[in-house]
Amino acid sequence: MPLELAGPNVRKIIRRETNKAPFGRVLVQAAGGVAVVNVHTVKPDTFNTRRSADLIPELEHALRRSVTIDVTPEAQAVHKYLRLSPTKARRVMNELRGKYVDEALAILQFVPNRAARYIQKLIKSAAANAFEGWGAEPGELKISELKADPGPTMKRIQPRAMGRAYRILKRSSHITVAVQAAEPRPLKRGQTRRRGQASVIRAER
């Protein structure tokens, strides 16, 4: 069952029936007569509290299927109009997708790239939003979305010989980072439990 982004009609119903509770991405997974609506929100408790009893019937009428709602905690941070080309930002992003937040921040400390500094700030901002939303720690979060969309391009010229001019394109980008609550981190090979604090016993004289 492929996941698809929900249309504006579905988002309008969710916003109305939850009394404008905050939410981000809405994904719909449909197969046969059943559909699963996955709602990503930074405040899952607020979303479930404000959710009315008419939400599922309204979605079933719009999608013409039996609907199940799955609420996923997710926090995001966006930096718009960044003076950096999307291609240069994606070179750094390709090394971070699917990583835990603390692992991604450790990797970015040693990346000699200007894009790494902006992405590092965004990941910290998204982790802070997750802590504010449902109290998650950076070690419990995983990067779920990391994308760089092209922004407006400034066009300049470089004068050349015989009245010609070379085009200079100064690109910009919109960077989005989203983090989700992750499952417990798998133990490394040969690691069964955490080592306790060593105790020192001094010999009696």
C-alpha positions as CSV (number, residue, x, y, z in Angstrom):
1,M,0.0,0.0,0.0
2,P,1.8,3.2,-1.1
3,L,1.7,6.3,1.1
4,E,0.4,9.5,-0.5
5,L,0.1,13.0,0.7
6,A,-3.4,13.9,1.7
7,G,-5.2,16.5,-0.4
8,P,-6.4,19.9,0.8
9,N,-9.9,18.6,1.5
10,V,-8.6,16.0,4.0
11,R,-6.4,18.6,5.7
12,K,-9.4,21.0,5.9
13,I,-11.5,18.3,7.6
14,I,-8.8,17.5,10.2
15,R,-8.2,21.1,11.0
16,R,-12.0,21.7,11.5
17,E,-12.7,18.6,13.5
18,T,-9.7,19.1,15.8
19,N,-10.4,22.8,16.6
20,K,-7.2,23.9,14.7
21,A,-4.9,21.6,16.6
22,P,-1.3,21.8,15.3
23,F,-0.3,19.1,12.8
24,G,2.2,18.8,9.9
25,R,2.3,16.1,7.2
26,V,-0.8,14.0,6.6
27,L,-0.2,10.7,4.7
28,V,-3.0,8.4,3.4
29,Q,-2.4,4.7,2.9
30,A,-5.4,3.1,1.1
31,A,-6.0,-0.4,-0.1
32,G,-9.4,-1.8,-1.1
33,G,-12.1,-0.4,1.2
34,V,-9.7,0.5,4.1
35,A,-7.6,3.7,4.5
36,V,-5.1,4.6,7.2
37,V,-4.7,8.4,7.8
38,N,-1.3,9.1,9.4
39,V,-1.2,12.5,11.0
40,H,2.2,13.9,12.1
41,T,1.9,16.4,14.9
42,V,4.3,18.1,17.3
43,K,1.6,18.0,20.1
44,P,0.0,14.5,20.1
45,D,-1.7,15.0,23.4
46,T,-3.4,18.3,22.3
47,F,-4.4,16.7,19.0
48,N,-6.1,13.7,20.7
49,T,-7.8,16.0,23.3
50,R,-9.3,18.3,20.7
51,R,-10.3,15.5,18.3
52,S,-14.1,15.3,17.9
53,A,-16.2,12.3,17.4
54,D,-17.2,13.4,13.9
55,L,-13.6,13.3,12.6
56,I,-13.7,9.7,11.4
57,P,-17.2,9.8,9.8
58,E,-16.2,13.0,7.9
59,L,-13.0,11.4,6.6
60,E,-14.8,8.2,5.6
61,H,-17.3,10.3,3.7
62,A,-14.5,12.2,1.9
63,L,-12.3,9.1,1.2
64,R,-15.2,6.7,0.7
65,R,-13.4,4.1,2.7
66,S,-13.3,2.8,6.3
67,V,-10.8,5.1,8.0
68,T,-8.3,4.5,10.8
69,I,-6.3,7.4,12.3
70,D,-2.7,7.0,13.3
71,V,-1.2,9.9,15.2
72,T,2.6,10.1,14.9
73,P,4.7,12.5,17.1
74,E,6.9,14.6,14.7
75,A,8.6,17.9,15.1
76,Q,10.1,20.0,12.3
77,A,12.1,23.1,11.6
78,V,12.3,25.1,8.4
79,H,14.8,27.6,7.1
80,K,13.6,29.6,4.1
81,Y,15.5,31.7,1.6
82,L,18.9,30.3,2.6
83,R,21.6,31.7,0.4
84,L,22.9,28.2,-0.5
85,S,22.2,26.1,-3.6
86,P,20.0,22.9,-3.0
87,T,22.7,20.7,-4.6
88,K,25.3,21.7,-2.0
89,A,22.9,21.2,0.8
90,R,21.8,17.7,-0.4
91,R,25.5,16.5,-0.4
92,V,25.4,16.9,3.4
93,M,21.8,15.6,3.8
94,N,22.6,12.3,2.1
95,E,24.9,11.4,5.0
96,L,22.3,12.1,7.6
97,R,19.0,10.5,6.5
98,G,17.7,7.9,8.9
99,K,20.3,8.7,11.6
100,Y,19.5,9.4,15.3
101,V,19.7,13.1,16.2
102,D,22.8,12.8,18.4
103,E,24.6,10.7,15.7
104,A,23.8,13.3,13.1
105,L,25.0,16.2,15.2
106,A,28.3,14.3,15.9
107,I,28.8,13.8,12.2
108,L,28.1,17.4,11.4
109,Q,30.8,18.6,13.8
110,F,33.5,17.2,11.4
111,V,31.9,18.2,8.0
112,P,33.9,21.2,6.6
113,N,31.0,22.6,4.7
114,R,29.0,25.8,5.1
115,A,25.8,23.9,4.6
116,A,26.6,21.7,7.6
117,R,26.4,24.7,9.9
118,Y,22.9,25.6,8.8
119,I,21.6,21.9,8.9
120,Q,23.1,21.5,12.4
121,K,21.2,24.5,13.7
122,L,18.0,23.2,12.1
123,I,18.3,19.7,13.6
124,K,18.9,21.3,17.0
125,S,15.8,23.5,16.5
126,A,13.7,20.5,15.5
127,A,14.9,18.5,18.6
128,A,14.0,21.4,20.8
129,N,10.6,21.5,19.3
130,A,10.2,17.8,20.0
131,F,11.3,18.3,23.6
132,E,8.7,21.1,24.0
133,G,6.0,19.1,22.3
134,W,6.1,15.7,24.0
135,G,9.3,15.7,26.1
136,A,11.6,13.7,23.8
137,E,15.4,13.6,24.3
138,P,17.8,13.8,21.3
139,G,18.9,10.2,21.8
140,E,15.2,9.1,21.3
141,L,14.7,11.0,18.0
142,K,15.4,9.9,14.5
143,I,15.5,12.1,11.4
144,S,12.4,11.3,9.4
145,E,12.5,14.0,6.7
146,L,15.4,16.0,5.3
147,K,14.9,18.0,2.1
148,A,16.2,21.1,0.3
149,D,13.7,22.7,-2.1
150,P,14.9,25.4,-4.6
151,G,14.1,29.0,-3.7
152,P,14.2,32.1,-5.8
153,T,17.3,32.7,-7.9
154,M,19.0,36.1,-8.3
155,K,20.3,36.7,-11.8
156,R,23.5,38.8,-12.2
157,I,26.0,39.2,-15.1
158,Q,29.7,39.3,-15.5
159,P,30.8,41.7,-18.3
160,R,33.0,40.1,-20.9
161,A,34.8,41.3,-24.0
162,M,33.1,42.7,-27.1
163,G,30.0,43.7,-25.2
164,R,29.1,40.2,-24.1
165,A,27.9,39.2,-20.6
166,Y,28.1,35.9,-18.8
167,R,25.1,35.0,-16.6
168,I,25.7,34.5,-12.8
169,L,22.9,32.6,-11.0
170,K,22.8,33.1,-7.2
171,R,20.6,30.3,-6.0
172,S,18.7,29.9,-2.7
173,S,16.9,27.1,-1.0
174,H,14.3,26.2,1.6
175,I,15.5,23.5,4.0
176,T,13.2,21.3,6.0
177,V,14.1,19.0,8.9
178,A,11.7,16.7,10.7
179,V,12.4,14.3,13.6
180,Q,10.3,11.5,15.0
181,A,10.2,9.4,18.1
182,A,12.4,6.3,17.3
183,E,12.4,2.8,18.5
184,P,15.0,1.8,21.1
185,R,18.5,1.8,19.6
186,P,19.7,-1.7,18.7
187,L,22.6,-3.0,20.7
188,K,26.0,-3.5,19.0
189,R,27.4,-6.9,18.4
190,G,28.6,-8.5,21.7
191,Q,26.9,-5.8,23.8
192,T,24.3,-7.2,26.1
193,R,23.9,-4.7,28.9
194,R,25.4,-1.5,30.2
195,R,28.5,-1.9,32.3
196,G,28.1,-0.9,35.9
197,Q,30.4,1.4,37.7
198,A,33.6,-0.3,38.7
199,S,34.2,-0.7,42.3
200,V,37.7,-0.7,43.9
201,I,38.4,-2.8,46.9
202,R,41.6,-1.8,48.7
203,A,43.7,-4.5,50.4
204,E,43.8,-4.3,54.2
205,R,47.2,-3.6,55.7
